[in-house]
């Protein structure tokens, strides 16, 4: 298989905000997995120079670098995209394999609508990697995406590279880390954002001062501990017996953020709001513990807290080892690069278009058809 010359477009507010992917691709170059790597922080450039010059710069980089593959991470929220530049990029003499990756959930025209930039982008990429399927994949396909493949979030083993905790003494029974998300539009909050205060109120009533809530916007709750730094989250998890969270949307198949993976990897049992089919990635009762209603969430937490400490910690450790073995960012980027290799072979060698890889599915689940 040809070794690719990869142009990676990270979504970063400041240079280096994607340490895991940057390190993974640099390692791949050193290992001989990639021939060469070029990185361009398009968001930073676009904010300083505008969306049109940003798209021109990406095209020029792809042309001059003679990229075999282009990986566009995230969504540009700073305006439209220059579709003429996207078309020219696709038609470069090098015939690069092009993919985008979207990790954000969207709703409808009023509740977290799809950005126009994303809908323009997917028309010109060979593969759209998305953290959820179902209605999102159907919508993106209807808007011109050729292939929508599932690529779940993962454990950031670079940023959170610490051993699984063996801490015996725990300050809290339960912890949640989440910011309160408010829409500027009336009645336009995502379902998870609307349900979170209801859940928190019930958890506070049930667990009192043994429940710690971190994040912005929760000042009216006595359990609120205020904002917490990204890298201080591990300490908060290590100081608690159980963690809980809820995704922004519960109607997107296979969707959740990286929070379950990063949390479980610390060694703490994680109770999560249910997303359809996500248990095919992290098994219920083994790797994660799902709820569909606030009362069910309380019951799941009580069940975990009722276990002897050693049993509960062993359950958390086993799940952490599973995530670290099967769900790191390196695992996801291996899928992405191998898919780009397959797309390149399809364009240059008339090989069949690559099928979606499903290495992330837990054992005993059948491979599903996720191509659209």
N, C-alpha and C positions, 0 to 999 in steps of 0.2 A: 504494500500500500504506500502511495506517495506520502512523503512527509510534507506537511502544509506550511506555508508562510502565512501566519495568522495575524490579521489586523483586529485587535481587541479594542472595543469602544466601551469602556466602563462607565457606569452611572456614578458620578462622584461629585460631591459638593466642594471637596478640595482634593488636590492630588494625593493619591494613595489611600483613598477611602475604601478601596476594595482590596485589602491586603491578601485575602485568601486566593482569589482568582489570579491576582498578579503573581503571587508566589507559585501557584500551581503551574501557570503557563511558563514561567521562567524555569521551573524545574523540568518541565517537559522539553524545553529547548536543550537544557544541560543533559538530559537523559537521551536525547536523540529522537524523542517522540514528535517534536515539531522541528522544522528546518529553521524557522526564524520567527521573531515576534516583534510587532510594532504596537504600541499602546497610545491611545489618544483619548484624553478626558474631554469628551465632546460637550458635556454640560457646562463645564468651566469656560470653554472657548465660546460656546453659544451665548452665554450670559454676557460676555464681554463684547462680542462682535455681531450678535444677531443670528437668527436661524438660517438665513440664506447663505451667509459666509461660512457658517458651521457646516452646512451640507456640501458646499464647494470644497472646503478643507478636507472633509472625509473622502470625497471623490479623488482629490489630488493625492492624498496619502495612499489610497488603495491603488491608484495608477502608478505612482512612483515607486512604491514598495513592491509592486507586482504581486499583490496579495492573492494567494490561492483560496483563502477563506476569510470571511468577515463575520465577526461576532459582535452584534449590537445589543448591549445589555440595557434593560430598563426602558423607560418611556420618557421622551422629551416633552416636558410640560411648559416650555417657554414659547409656544406658538406653533405654527404649522411646520411642515417639512417641504423642502423643494423636491417635488416629485420628478422633475426633469433630471435633477442630479441623481436621484435614486435609480431612475431608468438607465442613465449613462453608466452608473456604477455596475449595474447588472450586465451591461453589454460591453464591459471592458475586454480587451483581447485575452487577458488571463482567464476569462470566464470563471470568476470566483464563486465558490459556494457561499451563500449568504444566509445567515440565520439571525433572528432576534429572539430575545428572551424577556418575557413579561412575568413579573411576580406579583403584580397588583390585581386585586379583585375589582370588578366593575359591575354596576347594576343595570340601570336603564337610562332613558333620556333625562330623568330628574334626580334619581338616587345614584350618585357616583357614576356619572356617564362616562362612556368610553372616550378617551382623548382623540381628537381628529388626527393628531400626529401618529398615533398607533395604527389607526385605520388606514392611513396612507402608507405607512411603513410595511404592513403585512402584505400588501399587494406586490411588493418587490423583493421579498425574501423567499428563499426556497423552503425554509422551515421556520415556523413560529413555535418556539418552545414556550409553554404556558404552565403555570403552577396549578391550573385546574382545567377540567374538561367540561362535559355536559353543555349547558346553555352558553358558556363562554366560547367553547370551541365552535359551536354551531353559529354563533354570531360572527366570529372572526372569519369563518369560512364564507358566510354569506357576504361579507365585505371584501372578499377577494383573496384571503389567505389560502395558499395552495395545500399546505400540509400543517396541521396543528398537532404537535406532539406534546405529551405530558412530560414535564421535568419538575418534579416536586422540589420544594425547598430542602435544605439540608443543614447538618451540623457544621458550623464554622470552626473547623479543627485548627485553624491558624490563629484567629483572634481569641478563641476560648481554649487554648491548648494548656489545660491543667489536668492533673490526675483526677480520677473519680474520688469524690469525698468519702472519707471514713469518719467524719466528725460525728461523735456520739451525742454530745449535748446540743439540743436544739432550742433556740429562743422562742420560736413560733410553731404552732401546729400547722398553719396554712399560710401561703404567700401567693399574691397575685401581683404581676407587673404589667401595667397597661396604662396608656394615657387616655383621657376622656376626649373623644373625637366629636367635634361639633361642626355641622354643616352650616354654611351661610344661608342656604336655601331653607325655607320652612318645610318641615316634614320630610327632609331629604337625608336624614341620617341612615347609615348602613344598619342592617338588622342587628349585627353584633354590637354596634355602638349604642343602639337603643336598649338592648337587653342587658348590657353590662351593669348599669346602675341597679336594675332590679335584682340581678344575681348578687351584687355586692351587698345590698341592703339585707338580703336573706342570710348571707354568709356572716355578716357582722352581728346580726341577731343571734345566730347559732353558735359562733365561735368566739365572740367578744374580743378581748384584748390579745387572744392567741392567734388572731388573724391579722396579717400585715399586708397593707395595700400600698404599693409604690407606683408613682406616676403623677402626671400633671392633671389638674382639674377635679380632684376628689376631696377638696378641702372640707366639704360639709360632712364627710364621714369621719368618725372618730378613729377608725382603723387606718386612716391615711398617714403615710410616712413621708409624703412628698416625693419629688422627682428623685431618680436614681441614675447614676452614670452607667453607660453601656457596659463597662468592664467591672462595675461594682455589683452587677446582677448575680454573678456567681456566688459571692459572699452571702447575698440575700437568700439564695436557694440553699446554700450549705447550712444556713441557720434555721431552716424550716423542715418540717417532716413531710409535707405534701405541698405541691404547687397546683395552681388552677389557672385556666385561661379559656378564652372564647374567641373564635375567628370572627372577622368582620362580616362575612357572609356564610350562611349555613345551607345554601342551595346550589353551591358550585361543586360538582363532583371532583373528588380527590384533592380539594383545595385546603391548604392551611399555610400559615407563614412559617418562618424558620424558628419561631419560638418553641414549639413542641420539641424539635430536634435539639436545639441548644439547651433547653431545660432538662430534658431527659438525660442528655449526655453528662450532666453533673452528678447523676446518681439519685435524684429525687423522683418519686412517683408523680406522674403528671395527669391531672384530671382535665379533660378538654371538651369544649362544646363540639358536638358531632357535625361533621361534614360528610355528605353521602360518599361512600366507598373509600373514605380515608383509612378505614380499618384494614383495607387490603395492603396498605403501606406499613402502618403500625398497628399490630393486632390488639384488639380490645382485651383488657384484662391481663395482658402480658407485657406489651410495650407501652400502652397508653390506656386511659380509662375514660370512656366517653359518656356524656350526658346530653339529653335533649331538652330537659326542663330544669329550672333552678332547684326544684325539690329533688330531682334525681341527682343533681350535682352535690347537694348536701349529703345525700345517702352514700354516694361514692366516696366522698371525703371521710365520712364517719366510718365506713367499712375499712378504709385504709388505716385510719387512726386506731381502729380497734385491734389491729394486728400487733403481736409482740414486736418490739422495736427491731430485733434482729431479722425477723421475717420480712417486715416492710422494707428495711434497708437492703436485704438480699434481692427483693423484687425490683427495687430501684436500680441496684447495681447490674443485675442481669439485663435490664432494659437499656441501661447506659452502654454496656459492652456491645449490645446488638446495634445500637445507633452508631457507635464509633467504628464498628466493623463494616457496616453496610450503607451508611447514610451521611458520609462526609461530602464536603464540597468537591473533593478530588473525585469521588465516585460520579458526581453529577457532571463534572467537566470531562471525564472520560467518555460519558455517553454523548455529550455535545460534540466533542472532537471526532469521535468515531462516526457520528452521523454526518458531520461536515466532510470527512474523508469519503464517505459513501456518496454524498451529493457530488463531490468533485469527480469521482470515478464515473458517475452517471453522466455528467456533462462532457467529460473528456474521453472516456473509454467505452461509452454506451453500455455501462453496467446498469442493472436494475436499480431503481430508486430505493434508497435504504428504508427498511421497515422500522417503525418505532421500537426502541429498546425498552424493556420493562424490568431491568435488573433490580429496581427498587421495590418491586412487589414482594411481600412476605411469602414465605413458603406456603403451599397448599392453596394458593389462589391461582386460578387459570389466567393465562395471558389474555388481555382484553384487546379489542380492536379500537385503537385510539386515533387512527389516521382519518382525516377528513378530506 
